Amino acid sequence: AIWMTQSPSLLSASTGDRVTISCRMSQGINNYVAWYQQKPGKAPELLIYGASTLQSGVPSRFSGTGSGTDFTLTISCLQPEDFATYYCQQYYNFPRTFGQGTKLEIK
Amino acid sequence: EVLLVESGGVLVQPGGSLRLSCAASGFTFRNYEMNWVRQTPGKGLEWVSYIDTTSSTIYYADSVRGRFTVSRDNAKNSLYLQMDSLRAEDTAIYYCSRDQSGTYDSWGQGTLVTVSS
């Protein structure tokens, strides 16, 4: 199985900040990475697929980069509704695996 | 609007069985691969199972292989997860999710399965 190390696990920031979340894979996976946002009591929502393609309806302040083993999710100019938990996911092969999650909290 | 509605989650004793259902609407169900993903309360996400459009290709996580069985009924727009020999570590919220080339672009609201004596 492909394992991933997602960091940080907890991130404190303020509205208007720019933040970056990282995900490192145990092996190269081309660009088969997705990012999800999850708010308390809700199901995850797809933000980005193919490492950098925004899902329809996702604000442009979200962006993704990376290829191979190292990937990042960046949120520029944080909005109040962005405080949530974020997960990376690889879909290069089965079993599909998720990162451990990054909780983005208000500083 | 894509809608996925899970049901069947309850409190069950260790060693027991349970069948989860997921009713799909708002899209052509038979054209989409589907998955079950679970989330331990307060913790992260774990992919559980995948089924293709014709039930020809099925995959399971190692943690459930041999105990869980995924199936679908395209005529009823429904996805199922038969869970046998349940363990305490199977306690989680179970989500059905629509597969879009390996990503999950739609999710249900989840159904809670609690395995406890």
Interface residues (C-beta under 8 A of the other chain):
Chain A: A1 Y32 A34 Y36 K42 A43 P44 E45 L46 Y49 Q55 Y87 Q89 Y91 F94 P95 R96 T97 F98 G99 Q100 G101
Chain B: N35 G44 L45 E46 W47 Y50 Y59 A61 D62 Y95 Q100 S101 G102 T103 Y104 D105 W107 G108 Q109 G110
